[in-house]
């Protein structure tokens, strides 16, 4: 056989195999999850081990960049929101708490690092890893999978493996040689760290294999306390600690003891501990670290309940079984292997946060600093609501409604325990970080109640929404109520805040209408039109406005910083009226004007200088002037549907899916933001998107899937089929719902939860 013939036939065979793989996914969907996606550049995901929505995220941290240098913010720290950057050459250790995809950070609790040889209690620096306990590593010796992480620590010749249960992290360290080994417990380490962040740390050594303790930090969460219990599979022969605090004027009488050497009662602000072992070549030493928001005793109870054994493989497999169950909520057939990886990794990323925030007995610490017991729900924390109200929570309402109902219950508990009587803005470990704008809990709550997901007291939820929206002292709400907008001189993000409040007010109005509260509806439907007060018809954009009614004169429509918007420019934000896009289109001048605006947004060029001072916007996340790597414009591609050009929604949705989501560490065009970027991908791959949560409608696009079955929690199935789908067949020719033509490019939530089939018939040309 000639080489050319062989090559041609081999190509045909490989293409056929690829088609078979695409049509028949492996029995294990976990196989497609690649946690390293998003760990390079600005995806800010972590590669370590966790279970769905688990309280423990056990993952490597690759550097110790300080938050501040010479008393000023250090911009380089932004890369380390998740603790790990793919391009870094060293690993400092493995800590137990991480955010996924955020643009700010905290956490990194209880870093553990195995070492050999001379004891070192300083992490050192990346340029000289051997000067500290950190280690060089190579990606060739690194494996990241659902609930499993493995890496060889080159400088110590140790194979490190990680897995978890919901509240327990399990470490397995295999030592290559017979020698003295140490396991370092760094109680100073943190993400976004700075001097004095650690308020206090306590450690109790209970016996020769178990310790307990806690630490309190003052960071993004102002008063955050985390308790832990740590146990080793092998007794340590000795242990010690070192304090890195500056000498205190007052030392008390604890100075009578040498607290550095085998002392069981240790406390301070900046502590590192070491546990010493004699190991044989090939010996494995395991460690378990359990967390609790309440007490050391509860941490021990969590460990005993969840991982009472030393079977690493069992813990790994039990966690992966939970992931398989989570991924099976949508069983998709996709065109290529790369699409499978993107799709199921997106599902994985959309099940990392928020995280469980209660012990095995239901206890958790509330915003009132008191211990509460969750009655009839699982309590969650870390709600990045400015991001996740858009698609992530609507995604849960579709595929995992009982979990989202618990999240709404958690928000209501937050409200009840809050001294301000406000729903969460950005909740985090019995704190509110008050990060970002809007009061988007009301969107999540309204959407859940209107879609029949939340079964709690809906009237109480409405009252909480109203109280939050009327808290005049919070970020311009008083002026917003009095003037119908937030004045430029009062707030640096006056325009985006006004637009977001208007949308949230519409959500409250929809909830009030649903519950028959006409008085509340009338008030908030009127407030929901306050977005009009920001529109300057002379330039055709939203624009900052002074208290006297005049628009700001010095204004740049391309600049993303200092123009009255948070993390965006007016080109993107002027389309942020998701609750009344038809009203916006009319104000802008009609269908042709909106279509022209959208065309310009996607095709013009935004020079680097216009986002140079905005951390959350980078070149990778921009298409024209459309910023997909940040959230405010996530809905806008669907607006072509009302502009009379739905084929442009279809072609551009598919373009964004291809352009912004890839396999590999740099596979996300921006911060994943607690699953929002991934939720956009999932909805859009299925062919529809929640343009305005709080509505019961989804807007249609162009599905990437060849077919997908959503296994609904009520036992029914909703199937999406794309007939004649292909890389070039991106245009929808016809849509059938249960065999009948569907008009208007809208789908009802009830159409999904009642079960049935949505069929897209695709072609190469728009109609």
N, C-alpha and C positions, 0 to 999 in steps of 0.2 A: 504494500500500500504506500502510495506517495505521501510525503510529509504534509503537503497541502490538503490532501484528502483526509488524512488522519486529524489534522487540526480542525478542519471543517466539521467532521463527524463528532469530534470531541466537543466542539462548541455547541452542536445541536443537542448532544447528550446532556451537557451541563445546563443548557437552557431548559431542557425537559425536566431535569432534576429540580431546577429552581422553581419551575411551575408546580411540580408535585409538592415541594416543601411549602410553597405559598398556599396551596389549596388544602394541605393536610398538616397543620401545625403539630409539633411534637406533643406527646401526651402531657408534658410538663410545661405550663406557661411560665413558670419560674425561670425556666431555661433562657427566656428572652430578656430577662431583667439585667440591665447593666448599670449598676449604681455609679460607675465612674463617669457616666454621661453628666455633663454640667459641672464637673469638678475643676475644669480649666477656665481661665479668664473669669467671666462674670456670672456664670451659672449659680455659683455659691451653694452647690449641693455637697453632701458629704458621702463618702464611699463605704462607711462602716456598716456594722450589723444593727438591725432593729426589727421589730415585728410591726404589723400595721398599727399606727397611731400609738406606738409604745412609749412608755415613760422614759425608757433608757435608749439612747442612741450612742452606741459604743463604737467610736471611730478614731482613726489616727489624726493627730494634729501635727502639722509640718513645720511650724515655726512659732516663735514667741515675740512677734512684732508688737511693740507697745502702742497703746492708743495715742499717747502724747509723747512728744519729744521737745524738751526745753519749754514745757508748759503749753505747747500748742498741738493741735490735732495733727496726727501723722497720717497723711493720705494713703500711705502704703498699707495701713491696717485694714482698709476696706476690702482688700483681696481675701482676707481671712475671716469673713463672716461665718463660714462653716468650719473653720479651723484647718482646712486642708486645701492646698493648691497643688494641682497635678504637676506643675513644672518644678516644684521644690525638690531638692536632692536628699533631704533628710526628714526623719520622723522624730519628733520630740517625745511622743508617747501616745497613749490611748485614753481619751477622756470619755465620760459617760453621758454627757448631755450636749446636744447640738441643735441649732436651727437648720432648716433646709431652705436654701434659696433666698434668704433675707438680704436686705440692703443695710442692715444695722445688726448689732449682735450683742451677745452676752454668753453665759453658760461656760462650757468646757470644764465641768466639775470633775474632781477626783481623777487626775491624770495618773496612769500607771505605766511604768516602763521597766522591762526586765533588762538587766545588764550583767556582765561578767567582769572579772578582774578587779582592779582597784576601785573602791567605792567612790563615786562622784555624785554630788548632790546639787550640781549646777547644770542646767541644760546645755550650756555652751552656745555657740553660734554656728550657723549653717556653713560658714567658710572653714571652720575648724571643728567638725563634729566630735572628734576624739578628745577635745578639751572639755567635754561635758558628757552627760548621759544620753544625749540624742544619738541617732545612728543614721548612717547613709543607707540607702536602699535603692533597688532597681525595679522598675515597673515589670520587667520580665519575671520577677519573683513575687509579684503581687496579684492577688485574686480578690475581686469584689463581686459578691452575689447577694441575692436576697437572704438576709439574716446570716451572712457569713463573710468574714474578711480574713485574708491571710497575707502575710508578708515576711520576707526574710530580712532580719536586721543585720546588715553586713558587718558592722563594726563589732558586734557582740556574738556573731554566728549563732543567732537564735531564730527559730521559726516561731512567729507569733500568729495565733489564730483567735478569732473573736466570734461570739454568737450571743444571743440574748433571749430572754423571755420579756414579758411586758415591763417588769420592774427590776430585772436582774441582768447584769452583764456578766458573761462567762469568758474567761481568758484561758488559753492553753499555750504554754510556752515549752518548746522542745529545745533542749540545750545540746549543742554538738559535742562538747568535750567535758571531761571530768575536771571540775574546777569549782571555785567559790562563785556563787551567783548571788545577785541582789535583785530584789523587786522594789523599785522606788515608787513611793506614793507622794505625788506632788500636790499639796493642798493649797499652794499659791497660784497654780496655773489657772488661767482663765482666757476666754476669748474676748477681745476688746478690753485688754487688761491695762491697768495703770496703778500707780502707787496709791495705797489706801483703799483700793476697791474691796479687799478682804477686810471685813469688819471684825470678825472673830472666827476662830476655828478651834474645835475640841476633838480630841481623840482619846478613846479608852481602849486599852489592850486587855481583853477579857481572858485570854489564855494564849497558848503557843501557836494558835492557828486562826484566831478570830479577833477582830477589832471592830469598834463602832465609833461614830462621831458625827459631826455636822460642821457646816460652815455657813456663815451669813455674809452676803456681799451687798455692796451698794453700787449698782451699775445701772443698766437700762431699767431693770426692776430695782426700785429704790431700797426695798427691804425684802431680800430674798434669802430664805433659809432652806437648805437641803440637808437631810439626814442620810447617813449611809451605814451599812454593815459590810464588812469584808472578811472573807474566809478563804483559807488556803487548803489545798488538798494534802499538803505536807507541812508538818510543824517547822517553823523557822527556828534556827539555832540561836539567833540573837536579833536584836532590832535596835533602832535608835532614831533620833530626830535632830533636826537643826533648825534654829530660828534665824530668819534673815531680816528681822526687824532692826531698826536703829535702837540703840540703848535707851531705855526709858528712865526718866528721872526717878519714878517710883517703881521699885522692884518687888515690894512686898517681902514675904518670908518664904516664898517658894524657892528662893535662892539657896535654901538649905539643901536642896536636892540637885543632883546632876540629872537634869531632865533629858540629856542627849543620849543616855546609854541605858537601855533596858528599863525605862521608867514608864509605868502604865497609865499615867494620868497627865496628859499633855494638852496645853492650850496656848494660843497665841494668834497673831495676825498673819504671819508669814512663815509657814511651816512646811518642811519636807521630811518625809520619813523613809527609812529603808528597812527591809526585812531580808535577812541573810540566810542562805541555804548552801549546803554542800550537795552538788549534783553529780550524777554519773553521766557518761557519754550516752546521748540518746534519751535521757530521762525527761519526763514531762512533769511540769509543775502547773497546776491549775489554780485559778483564783475566781471567786464569785464576788461581785459587788452589787448589793441591793440598795435601792434608793427609796426614800419616803419623804413626803412633804410635812410629816407630823412628828415623828420621833425615831430615835435609834431602835427602840423596842419594835416599832412597826416595820422598820427596815429588816430586822431579823425575821419577823413574821412573814414578810413578803418573800424573803429568801426561802424560808422553810416551806411555804405554800407552793411557790412556783418552780424552784429548782432544788429539791431536797437531796439531790444525788450529785455525783461527779461524772455523769455520762455526757460528755461534750456533744457527741454525735446525736444523742437523743434530743438535747436542747435545740441543736441546729435543725434537725428534721421536724420537730414540733413547730418551730417558728416558720420554717419553709412551707409547712402544711397550711398555716394561717395565711401565708402569702398566696399560695395556690388558690385557696378559697376566695380570697379578695380579688384575684385576677380573673377568676371564673365568672365574676359578675357580668363580664362582657366577653363573649367568645367570638373573636373576629377572624375573618379570612381576608388576608391582605396581599397586595401584589408581590412583595419581595421580602426576603429575610430581613433586610434593613428596616422595612416598614414594621415588621413584627417587633423588632427590638425597640424602635421608637414608640410604638403604641403601648407595649406592656411596661416599658420603663416609665412612660408617662403615667400609666395607672399606678405604678409603684410610687412615683414621686407624689401622686395625688392621694396617697394614703400614709404619708409620714407625719403630717401635722393637720390639725392640732393634736396634742398628746394627752394621754390619760394623766389626770392629776388627782389621784386618790389611791389609798392603800387597798390591799386585798380585802379589808373589812369595810371599805367605803369611806374611811375617814380622809379628810383633807383640811388644809388650812385656808381660811377665807380671807377676804380683803379686810375684815375686821380683826385679823390676827387671832381669831378664835378657831378652835377645831370643830368642824362640822362633819356630819355623816350624810352622804348622798343617799337619798331615799327614792328608790325606783328609777334611778338614772346613773349613768357613768359620768363623772365630772371630768371636764377637759380644760386645758389651758393653752396659751399661745395662739391667740386668734389675731392673725394679721389681716384685719377686716377690710382695710382700704384696697387690698389686693383681692382677697378671696371671695368677697360678696359677688363679684362679677360672674364667675363661672364655676369656681370650686364648690361653693355651697349648693348652687343649683345642680351640679353634677352629683353631689351626695344625695340630694332630694330625689334624684332619679335612680341611682344604683345602690344607695346605702341609706335609705331614709331614716331608719331607726337610730342610726349613729348621729345623723344630723339633728334629729329630735333631741337626743341627749346633749348635743352642743348648744341648742337653743335653751334647754333647761339649765345648762352651765352658765349661759349668759344671764339668765334670770336670777340664778343664785348670786352671780357677780353683782347684779343690780341690788338685790336685797341686802347684801353685805357691804355695799359701797357707802361710805359716809356722805358722798355727794349725791347719792341716789341717781346714778347714771349707768346706762348700759356700757359694756366695754367698748373702748376705742381700739386698743391693742393690748389685750390681757396677757399676763405673763407671770406665772408662779405667785399667785395671790397678790398681784400688783396690777396697776394699769400703767403702761409706758406712755400713754397719750401721744403715740406716734402717728403721724399722717393726719389727714383731714377728713371731714365728714363724720357722721354718726351712723356708720354703716351696719351696726348691729340691727338697726330697724329694717334694713333691706333683707337681711338673713331671716329675721323673725317673720316679717310679712310674707316672704316667699314660702317659708315652711308652713305657715298657717293656711295661706290661700291654697296651697297644693295639698293640704290634708295630711301633712307630715307630722306637725307638732300637735300632740294630744293634751297638752297641759292647759292651764287657765289662759285662754286667749284674751279675755278682757283685761286680766292683769298684765299680760304682755303688751297690749295696746297702751295701757296707762304708763308702763315703763318707757315705751317709745315716745309718748307725748312728753313725759317728764324730761327725758334726755334732750329732746328737740327744743325744749323751753328753758334749758339751763343757761341763762343769759350770760353768765360769767365765762363761759367756755368759748374761746377762740372766735369772738365776733358774733355770737348768736344774738346777743341783745341788739346790736346794730342791724343785723340781718332782719330781725323781727320788726324793728321800728322803721327802717328805711327801705326794706326790700332788697338790700344788698349789703355787703361789707365794704366800707370805705377803704380806699387804697392806703390812706395815711394811718389806718388803724391796724392793718395786717398785711404782711408781705406776700401772702398767698390769697388775697382777697377775692380774686376772680374764681379760681378753682374751688375755694371753699364755698362761695355762693352757689356755684353750679352743683356741687355735690350735696349741699344742704337741700337744694331744690329737688333733686332726684330723691333724696331720702324722705323729704316731706310728701312727695307723691306716693312713696311706699306706705307711709303712715295713712294717707288718704285711702289707698286701696284696701288696707287692712280694716280701717274704720267702716268702709262701705261693705266689706265682707261680713262685718259683725253688726251691721245695722246701726252704727253710730253716726247719724247724719251731721250732728253738731261738729264732731271731730273732722269728718270728711270735708265739710264746707271750709273749715279753717285751713286745713292742710292742702287741699286741692288748690286753693288760692295761693298759698305760699309756694307751691310747686312750680308756679309760673314766674318766680323771681329770677330765673335765668334770663328772662327778657331784659332785665335791667342792666345786664352786662354787655349786651350786644350793641356795638356801635355801627349803625347802618352806613355811615359815611365811609368806612373802610371794609365792612363786611366781616368783622371779627369780634370776638369777645375782647373786652379791654378794661383795664382798671379804671375805677371811677371814684372821684373824691366825694366827701360828705356833702359838698354843695351841689352835687349833681354833674359837675363837669368831668369829662373823660381826661385821663392823664395825657399830657401832650407828648412827653418824651417816651416813646413806646416802640419796641422792635418786635415785629411779628414772628421772627425766626428764633430769637434768643430764648433759651430754656431756663435762664436764671435771672431773677430779679425783675420779672415782668408781671408779677401778680399770680403766678401759677406754681404749683408744686410739681417738680420733675416733668416738665413739659413746656411746650410753647403754645401760642394761641392757635396755630394751624391745627394742632391735634385737639386742643381743649374746646375750640369753638364748635366742635361736633359732639361735645359731651352734654347732650340732652336726651339720654336714652329713653326717657319716659314720654317724650313728646317729639319724636323726630319729624313727624309731619308738620307740627307747628314751627319747628326750626327751619325746615325746608321752605315753608311759606314765607317766613321772615327773611330768609336769604334770597328769595326771588324765584322759587319754584324748582321743578324737576331738573331742567337744563342747567340751572345755576349750581344745584347741589352736585350733579354729575360732573360738571366741569371742575368744581372744587375738589371732589374726590380724585379725579384724574390727576390734577396738579399735585395733590398731596402724595400720591404714589409714584409720580414720575419726576418731580423736581429734585434738586440736590440740596441737602442740608450740609453746608460746610462744617468742618470739625469745630471751628471757633464758637459755633452757636451752642454747643453742648460741652465745651471744655470745662465749665465750672459745675457740671451736674453729674455726680458720680454714677447715678443709676441709668444713664444713657451712654451707650458706647456705639461705635461704628457697626459692630456686628449685629446690633439689634435694630438697625434702621434700613428701611426700604424707601428710597426717595426722601421724603420728609415724614413718612409714616414711621412712628416709633413702636415697633412690636415688642422690643425688649423691655418695655415698661407698659404699665397697664391702662392708662387713661383712654387710649384709642382702640382697645381690643374689640370693640363692637363695630367700628366704623366701616369695615369692609362690607358688612351686611347692609349698609344704608343704600347701596346701589339698588336694592330691591324696591325701595320706594321712589327712587329716582328714575324708574322706568327702564333700567338697564341691568336686570338681574344676572345676565350673562357675565357682567364684570365682577359681581360678587363671586360667581362660580370660578372664573379663571384666576382671580386674585387670592381667593381662599386657598386654592391648590398651590399657587405660587408661594404663599406664605408658609404653608406646610412644608414645602420642599426647601425653602430658603432659610428658615429659622430653626429647623429641627433636624439634627443629624445624629448618626452614631458617633461615638468617640467622646473624649473628655470635654472638647469644646463644642458639644452638640446642642447647646442652648444659646439663643441670641441675647439673653439677658438673665437677670435674677429669676429663678423659678418661683420665688415669692410664695413659699408654702403651698405649692401645687397649682397656683393660678395659671402659669404658663402652660403647664401640663394639661390642666383642665380645658384650656382653649384648644389645645391640640386634639384632645379626645372628642369634644363636642364637634369640632370642625371636621374631624376624620369621619364621624358618623353622619355628617351632612346637615347638621342644624346647630343653632347657638342661641343662648338666652340673652338677647340684646338688652332686655330690661327686666331683671329679676324683680319679683313683685307682681309681674304679669304671669298669666298661665300659658303664654305663647313662646314658641321658639321660632327663629327665622331660618329659612332653608338656605343652604349653600351648595357645595359640591362634595359628595362623599369620597374619601380616599379608600375606604374599605370596599372590598368586593361584596362582602356580606358581614353582618354582625348580629349576634343574638344577645340582647340584654336580658339577663335572667333576673327578673324583678323579684323583690322581696315578698310580694303577695302571691308568689307561685306562678305567675303568668310570665309570658315571654313576649318581647317586642323585637321584631327582626327588621333590620335594614338591609335591603338588597340593591346593589348597583349593577344593572344589566348593561353589558357592553362597556364597563368601566375600563379605563386605561390611562396611561400617562398623557395621551393627547385627547382622549375622550373626556374632557372636563366639563362639558356643557350639558345641562339638564334639558332633555327633550320633553319629558313628561314625568309627573310624579303621581303615583297611585297610593292611596291609603286603603288597605284592605280591599284592593281590587277596583276602587273607585277613584276617578281623577280628583286630585287635591289642587285647589286653586289658591292663588294669593301668596304663595311662598311662606305660609305660616303653618305651624303644627301645634296642637294643643297638648298640654301636659297630660290631660285625661286620655288623649289618644295613645299615649305611651303606656300609662299605668293600667289601662284596660286590656293591654295586650293586642297583638296584631302584627301587620307587616306594612312597612313603608318601602315602596319600590321606586327607585330612580331609574329612568331610562336615559342612558347617556349617549352623547355623540360628539363629533369633532367640530361641529359648527354651532354657534349660538342660534337660538330661535327667538 
